[in-house]
Amino acid sequence: MEKINDSDGKPGGSSQQTLKGTSRWTTSLENLLEDPEGVKRFREFLKKEFSEENVLFWLACEEFKKTQDKKQMQEKAKEIYMTFLSSKASCQVNVEGQSRLNETILEEPHPLMFQKLQDQIFNLMKYDSYSRFLKSDIFLKHKRAEEQEENSSEAQSVAKRASRIYNT
């Protein structure tokens, strides 16, 4: 008997599939932050908790590390400082040592200049917000919708495989 494959050509069976979506998000905060949809849902959750600035700061630092041009780096460093770290910041994050980061450091920026502060915020999210997010309505509703979609597409796959078997 010929082996039956899904439409992507791979043998059917969940053991072949890699984790995606909410299943992947539950494995680590890193995996959640690598998924644009995960970031969107996590931001939605943090907004309700009045701590969206944490993920926004983390994302800004990630983007900052990719900056090559010295002039752009200065501009982005100043923007991050004014938005998240200054005493007058509109979205101030609560990190230790932020008072030690003064505006003079902005004149000679380097890709990892915010790394310690970014790590503090990451740990704050990882050990505080992330676990609450995984129990939140936002996460659970998205997970249920994803499961329903998956079940629906699995039922369609079974029907396609059955039709291939009987129509050959």
Salt bridges, closest charged atoms under 4 A:
ASP6 OD1 - ARG161 NH1 2.38
GLU34 OE1 - ARG24 NH2 2.76
GLU37 OE2 - ARG41 NE 2.70
GLU44 OE1 - ARG41 NH1 3.67
GLU49 OE1 - ARG132 NH2 2.38
GLU52 OE2 - ARG43 NH2 2.83
GLU62 OE2 - LYS65 NZ 2.83
GLU63 OE1 - LYS66 NZ 3.78
GLU108 OE1 - LYS70 NZ 3.20
ASP128 OD1 - ARG132 NH1 2.49
